Amino acid sequence: TTTKPKIEKVKIGIIEPLTGRYAVFGQEAVDAARLLVDIINNELGGVSSLGGAKLELYVEDAGTSPDTAALAAERLISNYRPHVILGAYISRLTAAVAEVTEREKIPLVMDALVDWLTERGWNYVFRLAPRASTHGKAAVDFVLEMAKKTNTTIRTVVVLHEDSIFGTTVANGVRSQLIAKGVIPNETITYAYTITDFGPIISRIRELNPDVIFSVPYFSDGILFAKALQASGIKVKFIAGAGGCGYTDPDSIREAGEAVEYFTNTYSYNPARQTQWNKRIVQAFQQKYGKLPTEAAGIIFYSLMFVYEGLEKAGQMFPDDPLNPDNLRAVFLSMDLDDSNSIAAQLYPTGRVKLAANGENLYGGTAILQVIGGQPRVIWPEAEEGVTPIFPRP
């Protein structure tokens, strides 16, 4: 009789932008992965169905271009051949990574949002995070709901976004939801993420005099815009971010200061969700890294916990070959998770995770944070305890 091979460790790769203009996101994602691997290995005792096998994390820098991201994936695979890879936050970098992981048949759990990443017919891509267009829709639903509640008139709307596939897809979600609700955006303004001067855009905003600006920034562009708008003295009733990147995360607040007071943004993660595991992991992250986890960390929290729970199930369903990519795919697609049976679900905004055949979460959902008194606060779909959304801006 053949004895089944003893699995000492499960290799988890993570490819994130750790240098260059997106490093603020990649660093937070890797910090989150290190924290979770530590919790899984030490508090949860590793993967019990695989004899207590520990997770081992291998980190690669995706850089700032699709080429560097693809090379990072090739390097990671040729050096370590991970059983599962997570990454790469920036959608066009993630698409480049997926081309490589798909060819190599390695499951890729994506922390990038652009809708079409799950529409390419790729077999080994999985995404728990809500799609980019879902973020755009949420921003609109929130603003219109608050306008109705507070009797605030919204006549003119500007959509402002950085011009990558990420900014464009989120902004398309904003526009289509506005139109569905009978609000026609007056203008859409696009700019390159590398922008250094918002002067001409501020002049245009002054001419348009919008009641609301829906904005899709990454990081440094968001800081620059917020400061330029503040300096201009233009009064806008509300600035609603979408896409989980700028304005209301601790790093943006640190850099932009009072310029982002009362700004909101949509997130793929809700740090105020009151489940046992969410509270524990938020607290552990804050203790270790000194800041509230938001988008980049949050997506990794539930994505990596989903992988861990999948590995547990793989050991039960496929004891003879649990780490085979086709077996892992079958396991990931078979999982139906909620708060009662899953840590990953407790970390997820909607409390439900069930993947469709293309790897997309059927229960994708967002939360909205607002900067109130210089602090990031969850205000929607329900406000955290003791917090009231400020709308319109005073």
Secondary structure, DSSP 8 states (H G I E B T S, - for coil): --------EEEEEEEE--SSTTHHHHHHHHHHHHHHHHIIIIIS-SBGGGTSBEEEEEEEE-TTSHHHHHHHHHHHHHHH--SEEEE-SSHHHHHHHHHHHHHHT--EEE----GGGGSS--SSEEB-S--HHHHHHHHHHHHHHHHHHTT-----EEEEEESSHHHHHHHHHHHHHHHHTT---SEEEEE-TT----HHHHHHHHHH--SEEEEE--SHHHHHHHHHHHHHT---SEEEE-SSSSSSSHHHHHHHGGGGTT-EEEES--TT---HHHHHHHHHHHHHHSS---HHHHHHHHHHHHHHHHHHHHHHH-TTSTT-HHHHHHHHHH-EEETTT-HHHHTSTTSEEEB-TTSBBTT---EEEEEETTEEEEEESS--TT-----S--
